[in-house]
């Protein structure tokens, strides 16, 4: 999520991020609308046009997420690109459904985005017509900073129809994935849809070099979105199939509840760990982080680990998947999970080492898959 995107805040609990391709858009609009037509530049209107496109994409994606909520899918984050968005959902609380119902849900969620844009375009066109503003809706160029009201109408129309292209993760590409998923598993269907999307993006990029530059821009955005979805697919595969025993730390430092905070900080200085299990004899009685030790020392001075450690924590077993551990960490807003066997501490998984392991495993699986395909 953090690669090539920046966070702009949270809306209704959803982490909203903007992909860096959006930063290319104002430069691209300046070049196409002004430099190639020998017109005077207007930076404020250029930025306003970028803002209109961003708002239309956001409306499109929030339409998807509202529809998803009706099916029990809880949106966690969304990355906005100039044409579409990539949303992440928490499906852990959704009851398992028959395949036919699951894909019916996917079709409905996919179609709601273009419908939202078409509804917004109709509303904007109706307002312009009713106010007799003299704006010609059918005058070329349809999307330009010199006429922002008309751009609102056509930005929504373009987004609606471009998203129906059979290029994943555009909505049309999601329908293509549903078609493939009738005869193969979800991962294979997604990979095939991504392959088609990548090929289509290459065609658009090269076609745009000889015709309309906007085709090149569309191709670049589709390619970027497809790569985001492919990476998400690989990460999901890692979460579902890798077990904690494959990534847990077995050589780790522990603290005692009788340790002073200054002694604990001294141990933390000489350790690469940020989080520590607190052990009394052979029993684990709590967890504590390096930051919690520092905060307690600053606020209250030296004391004992027992007084500031967290006594409520989740535990896992060797056979748990990374996805299970990740859900436990996020549910408790924790950063460490002890791994036990026969009530004995045999390892730990921290959020830091979990994210590091997930990243490396995802890259490793992607490389192996690329080698097997070549």
PyMOL commands that set and color helices and strands:
alter all, ss='L'
color gray80, all
select helices_A, chain A and resi 21-35+43-70+99-130+148-162+171-180+186-210+213-241+244-246+261-269+290-300+305-308+322-332+351-373
alter helices_A, ss='H'
color red, helices_A
select strands_A, chain A and resi 5-11+14-19+74-80+85-90+254-255+275-280+283-289+315-316+336-341+344-350
alter strands_A, ss='S'
color yellow, strands_A
deselect
rebuild
show_as cartoon
